[in-house]
Amino acid sequence: MSIISNIPLLLQSAAAQGILWSLLAIGVFITFRILDIADLTAEGSFPLGSGIAAISITHGASPLIATLLGFVGGVCAGFISGILHTKLKIPALLAGIITMTGLYSITSRVMGAPNIALLGEDTIFTWLQNIGLTKVNAAIVTGLIITGIVIFLLYLFFRTEIGLAIRSTGDNIEMSQANGINTDNMKLIGYMISNGCISLSGALIAQNNGFADLNSGVGTIVIGLASIIIAEVLFNNKPLWLRFITIIIGTIIYRFILALVFEFNVEPSDSKLASAIVLVICLSLPQLRQKLGLNRLIKGGKK
């Protein structure tokens, strides 16, 4: 009964966390789905964004400026991965691993410590808390505003000539090159936008959690993929702008499932195992849906 009574609170918390994490999932979506590239830079750009935002706030920068600086840090990280892949011809997966590894040291230098506490500091959510909203509601409202702006800008961008060229590069690189598109530059821009969104997510989550951690990027790429898969299972074959919105829903559902699992008194040492099991279930959903669909067809044929 206690778990059932806690569901409204879990949903509220999952919504707050999911909206902020959805920017990470949108960033992963840009490289994974639009560009058809497996980019592991996310696990380095996420803590970089949180570290830049945290150190900026503790040194007196306004939370908005600190958040934007976190976004710029991710753009730079994406630029490095893009250069390694497009100009130095390093395979995309390896380029991401190289950048991710290097960013660990860079983030450590930026932060100057394994973690930075933001207790007592003003954050981007403080202005809403000052007018009476709870911390969770402030995170939901601020997250919706920022995520809405990002999705709107991405929607406009992917309707431009460059945006359409990026989509074309991901769909069919040979045909794009034959039509005179500089596919290397398109990939580079995609890398930068993707990791900018991921770092922006890191900056927001650090402020919401009250600290930035050097190791916070571990597993972020899988979280992003799980959120995307959930969205695609529930809402498939949607226009691009609507897919961005469904990713928010997918991320909230993932955070809610994770919160439900932790309600069963999971030991701290087993939390990673529990998270891994949830991720396996989420990532296997497309296969399960396909099999269920085939079974229905077979049954329908027999009838």
N, C-alpha and C positions, 0 to 999 in steps of 0.2 A: 504493500500500500504506500510506503514511503516514496518509492520510485515513481509511482503514478502521481502522487501529490506534488512531486518535484518537477514533473514534465513541463508545466508552464515556465518555471524558472530556467530549466534546461534549454527550452526553446528560445527564450529571450537571450540567454548567454550565447547559444549557438548562432543566433542571428547577428549579434554584435561581433563575435569572432569571425563568423563566416563572411560577412560583408568586407571586413578588413583583409581576410585571407584571399578573397575573390580576386583582388588585384594581382596577386601572385599567380592564380590560376589563369587569369586573362593573359598575363605575360607568357606563361608556359604555352598557352593555346596559340599564340602568335607564331612561335617557332615550331611547335609540334604539329599543329594542324595547318596553319596557313602556309608556312615555309617548308613544311615536311622535313624538319631538322630536329634531331635529338640533341638538345643543348643542355649541358649540365652546369653551365655558368650560374644558374639559379642558386645553387647551393653556396656560391661565393658572393653573389650580388645581394642576396637577401640580408645576410648579416652586415654587409658593407653599408647598406642603406640604413639599417637600424643603428649601427655604430656612428655613422656620420651625423644622424639626427640627434642621437643622445649626447655626443660630445659637443655639438653645436649649442644645444639647449643649456648644458651645464656651463658653457662659456658665455652665456648671456644672449645668444641669438633668439629671435622670436620663433615660436614653434612652427609657424608657417614657413619662414625662411629655412629653418632646419629641415623640415619635411621636403621642401624643394631641393635642398642640397643633397638629401638622400637620393632623390630621383636622379639628379645629375650624376651622382656617383655610379648608379646603375647603368646609365647611358654610357658612361666611360668604360665600364666593365664589358658591356655588350660590344662596344667598339673594338676592344682588344680581342675578344673572341672572334668577331667578324673579320678582323685583319688576319688573324692566324688561319682562319678557314679559307677566306677568299683570296688573299694575296700570297700567303705562304703555302697554300694548298694542303694544309693539315686537315685530316678528316674531322668532320664536325664534332663527333663524340670526343675525340682526343683533344681537340681545341678547347672544348668546354672544360675538360678535366684539367688541362694545363692552366687555364685562367682561374678556375676554382681553387686550385692548389696555391697559385700565386696570391690570390685575393685573401687567403687566410692570413698571410704575413702582412699584407697591406692593411687589412682591417685591424689586426693586432697593433700595428703602428699608429693607426688613426685613433683607436680607443685608448691605447696606453695601458690597458688592463684587460683581464678576461671578461669582465662585465662592468657596466656602468649603471648605477642606480639613479632613477629620476624622481625619487620620493621628495615631495615638497616643491618640485619644479613645475612651472606652468607647462602644459602640453596643448596640443591642438584641440583637445577635448575640453579644456578648462573653461573656455568661454561659455559653453552650454551648461556646465556644472554650476557656474556662478549664477545662472538665472533660474536654478532650481531643479534641473534634470539630474537624475541619478547617473552614475558612471556608465552603466550599461546602456541606458537610453541615449546618453551623450555620444557614446561610441556608435550606436546605430544611426543616429541622425547625421553625425559628421561623416561617417563612413558612406552613407547613402549619397550625401552631397558630393563628396570627392569621387566616389565610384561613378556616379551619374555624369559628372563632368568628363571623366576619363573616357567612358563609353561613348559619350556624345562626340568628343574630339576624335576618337578612333573611327567612329561611324563616318564622320566627315572626311577624315584622312583617307580611308580605304575606298572612298568614292572619287578621289582625285586621280590624276594620271599616274603619279608615283605609286599610290596605294593599289591601284588596279594592276600596275606592273609587278608589285610585290606578290599579289595574289596569283598572277599569271606565272611568276617564277616558281611558286610552290606547286602549282597545278601541273605545269609541263615546262621544264627548264629548257629542253631542246627547242620547242616551238617558240618560246619566248626569245631565245637567242636568235633564232631565224628571223624574228620580226624586229630585230635591232634593239632589244632591251638589254641593258647592261645588268645581267643577273647578279654579278658580284656586288655591285653597288646596292641592288635591291635587298640582297641578303644582309648586307652590312647595316642598312637602315632598319631592317626587321630585327636584327640582333639588338640594336640600340634601343628601339621602342620596347621590345620584350623585357629586357633587363632593367629598363627604367621603371616599368610597371612593377616588376618584382621588388626592386629596391624601395619603391614608394610604399609597397605593402609592408616591407620590413620596418620602415621608418614609422608607420602608423601603429604597427603592432607593438613595437618597442615602447612607444608613448602610452599605449593602452595598458600594457603589462607593467609599466613602471620601471623597466630596466632593459638594457641591451646586452646580449650575450654573444660572445665570440663564436660559440658552437651552435647558434640558433638555426643555421642553415642546413643542418643535417636532416635529410629526408624531405626537404621542401619540394624537390622535383616530383617525388612520388605523391605528395599531398596534392600538388597541382594537377597531376595526371588523374588521380582518383576523382577529384572534383569535376574535371572535364568529362570523364567517362560516365559518371552519375548523370550529369546534365544531358549527355548524348543518348543515354538509355531512356530517360524520361521524356526528352524533347528532341527527337531526331528530325533531320531534314528541315531545319529552320533557316531563315535568312541570317546573314552575318551579324547584323545589329541585334537580332533577337537571340542569337547564340551567346553573345556577350552577357545578356541579361540572364539566360538560363544557367550560365556558369555561376552566377551569384547564388542562384537557388541550389545548384549542385553542391557548392561549397558549404552552404548552411546545412544541408542535409548530412553531408559528411561530418561536420563538426557536431551535429546533434547525435548521430550514431556513435561517435567517439565518446561524447558525454554520457550517453546511456551505458556504454560498456564500463566506464569508470565508476558508475553508480553501484556496480556489483562488487565494491570493496576490493578492487584490483590492487595488489601489492605494488609499491613504487618500483621495485625491481622487475616487475612483470609488465610495466606500462608499455614498454617498447614492443613486447611480444603481442600485447593486446592491440596496439596500433597496427602492427604488421598484419594481424589476422583480419582486421577491418579493411585494410587496404587490399588484401588478397580478394576479399569478397566483393569490394567495389570494382576492382579491375577485372574480375571475372564475370561481371554482370552482362556485358555484351554477348559473351559466349552462351551464358545461361538463357538469355532472351532468344538467341538464335535457335537453340535446341528446343526451347518451348514452342517457338513458332513452327519449327519443323514437325514437332509432335502433333500440333493442332492440325497442320495440313494433312498429316498421315491419317489422323482420326477422321477428318472431314472427308478424305478420299474413301475410307472404308464405309462411311455412312452412305 
